[in-house]
């Protein structure tokens, strides 16, 4: 409420934008956002591990005496 008693809506409360008398959902939205941020961090960590693993595997295949044959076979199996 403004000092003069007028209802004033704070930006971001989607529930109250549509209905000023509705229950504020900001706390639940903040919790959902926090869970999504954590999920994104987890996915990024897994992707970083996968990238590291892929580069190590690629280097191991390249260093192998049959590296070219392994890569050619892999490309064939992948349909490329």
LUMDO-706623 format. One line per field, with one value per residue: residue in one letter; x, y, z of N, C-alpha, C in turn. Coordinates in steps of 0.001 Angstrom, whole numbers, padded with zeros to 6 digits. Atoms other than C-alpha are relative to their C-alpha. Layout:
<atoms>
marlum	c(A  ...)
nu	c(X  ...)
nv	c(Y  ...)
nw	c(Z  ...)
cau	c(X  ...)
cav	c(Y  ...)
caw	c(Z  ...)
cu	c(X  ...)
cv	c(Y  ...)
cw	c(Z  ...)
</atoms>
This chain:
<atoms>
marlum	c(X  X  X  X  X  X  X  X  X  X  X  X  X  X  X  X  X  X  X  X  X  X  X  X  X  X  X  X  X  X  X  X  X  X  X  X  X  X  X  X  X  X  X  X  X  X  X  X  X  X  X  X  X  X  X  X  X  X  X  X  X  X  X  X  X  X  X  X  X  X  X  X  X  X  X  X  X  X  X  X)
nu	c(000841  -000674  000333  001361  000961  000238  -000667  -001116  -000541  -001430  -000230  -000545  000941  000910  001332  000696  000198  001297  001024  -000663  000333  -000506  -001147  -001300  -000733  -001414  -000860  -000056  -000727  -001412  -000477  -000103  -001162  -001191  -000161  -000407  -001407  -000808  000068  -000868  -001386  -000269  -000139  -001259  -001088  -000033  -000492  -001443  -000628  000103  -000966  -001333  -000116  -000059  -001316  -000970  000201  -000457  -001466  -000450  000183  -000971  -001328  -000038  -000542  001104  000909  000729  000964  001046  000839  000745  001049  000976  000778  000850  001078  000870  000674  -000552)
nv	c(-001191  -001296  -000771  -000563  001100  000592  001284  -000116  001333  000074  000800  001336  000941  000313  000310  -001248  -000831  000364  -000168  -000668  000636  001374  000287  -000253  001233  -000330  000931  001287  -000219  -000121  001355  000695  -000570  000558  001403  -000005  -000438  001138  001019  -000482  000214  001438  000339  -000582  000815  001260  -000295  -000241  001308  000696  -000629  000429  001422  000114  -000435  001017  001172  -000365  -000008  001389  000652  -000592  000499  001452  000335  000227  -001121  -000345  001070  -000114  -001127  000343  000947  -000751  -000812  000922  000440  -001150  -000343  -001238)
nw	c(000000  -000016  -001206  000072  -000095  001312  000211  000925  000249  000299  001206  -000172  -000609  001092  -000517  -000352  001184  000561  -001034  -001124  -001263  000006  -000871  000629  000280  000179  -000728  000690  001254  -000358  -000289  001286  000683  -000657  000426  001405  000049  -000447  001053  001073  -000443  000079  001421  000470  -000550  000753  001343  -000130  -000160  001290  000911  -000419  000327  001451  000474  -000419  000858  001353  -000040  -000130  001310  000922  -000343  000216  001329  000936  -000200  001232  000265  -001021  000377  001218  -000395  -000779  000951  000738  -000903  -000268  001235  000592)
cau	c(000000  001172  001230  -002079  -003688  -003637  -002845  000537  001783  005472  006722  007356  004460  002662  -000214  -001039  -000638  -003722  -005582  -004477  -006177  -004485  -001875  001661  003659  007039  008479  007520  008810  012090  012400  011690  014287  016835  016181  016515  019793  021149  019950  021704  024923  024670  024176  027108  029345  028345  028997  032424  033272  032025  034143  037233  036594  036006  039264  041191  039648  040337  043988  044317  042915  045153  048208  047281  049146  045804  044275  043355  041668  039759  038526  037550  035625  033925  032869  031533  029520  028151  027027  029320)
cav	c(000000  003486  006039  007432  003956  003141  -000450  -000577  -003762  -004598  -005852  -009567  -011053  -012723  -013923  -010417  -008822  -010732  -010515  -007944  -009987  -013272  -014941  -013810  -016618  -014878  -017182  -020323  -018844  -017952  -021521  -022887  -020534  -021727  -025362  -024568  -022727  -025737  -028102  -025940  -026056  -029849  -030131  -027797  -029871  -033094  -031463  -030267  -033808  -035222  -032697  -033575  -037290  -036862  -034947  -037549  -040375  -038600  -038066  -041734  -042886  -040460  -041782  -045417  -047125  -048055  -044632  -043883  -047262  -046781  -043355  -044643  -047528  -045141  -042813  -045791  -047029  -043518  -043350  -040521)
caw	c(000000  -000773  002085  000792  001053  -002641  -003552  -005267  -006897  -006893  -010271  -010460  -008490  -011365  -009187  -007994  -011397  -012508  -009181  -006566  -003831  -004773  -002590  -003377  -004998  -004933  -002250  -004157  -007412  -005710  -004447  -007935  -009378  -006812  -007723  -011431  -010864  -008954  -011692  -014298  -012250  -012039  -015798  -016422  -014114  -015907  -019270  -018108  -016976  -020297  -022225  -020193  -020658  -024411  -024907  -022908  -024935  -028217  -027190  -026194  -029549  -031442  -029585  -030249  -033131  -034718  -034024  -037629  -038037  -034770  -035880  -039327  -037759  -035338  -038156  -040104  -037089  -036518  -040121  -041106)
cu	c(000883  -000386  -001420  -001080  -000333  000781  001056  000619  001477  000176  000542  -000952  -001081  -001418  -000776  -000159  -001384  -001144  000659  -000271  000523  001179  001286  000755  001503  000925  000099  000727  001496  000585  000159  001219  001293  000252  000469  001456  000913  000018  000898  001466  000387  000216  001316  001208  000114  000546  001507  000752  -000017  000999  001422  000239  000154  001383  001086  -000114  000519  001536  000544  -000123  001032  001404  000143  000543  -001094  -001036  -000821  -001057  -001164  -000946  -000834  -001148  -001108  -000889  -000957  -001195  -000991  -000751  000483  001184)
cv	c(001251  000743  000580  -001083  -000658  -001296  000167  -001383  000080  -000866  -001381  -000984  -000293  -000296  001286  000946  -000267  000202  000609  -000643  -001431  -000144  000221  -001322  000226  -000980  -001337  000133  000129  -001370  -000802  000480  -000557  -001440  -000082  000430  -001151  -001100  000391  -000197  -001473  -000435  000538  -000795  -001324  000219  000254  -001315  -000756  000575  -000440  -001451  -000184  000390  -001009  -001244  000261  -000005  -001421  -000739  000535  -000534  -001499  -000302  -000221  001125  000351  -001050  000064  001145  -000290  -000958  000705  000848  -000889  -000436  001124  000442  001283  -000319)
cw	c(000000  001280  -000018  000029  -001312  -000123  -001075  -000162  -000341  -001240  000358  000628  -001020  000490  000263  -001177  -000570  000992  001237  001354  000101  000962  -000779  -000153  -000102  000729  -000715  -001336  000258  000295  -001291  -000768  000586  -000407  -001450  -000162  000408  -001062  -001175  000363  -000108  -001446  -000548  000509  -000750  -001402  000020  000143  -001327  -001004  000331  -000395  -001511  -000524  000395  -000878  -001404  -000058  000095  -001332  -000993  000258  -000258  -001392  -001048  000068  -001221  -000324  000999  -000356  -001246  000331  000770  -000919  -000812  000856  000295  -001241  -000644  -000871)
</atoms>
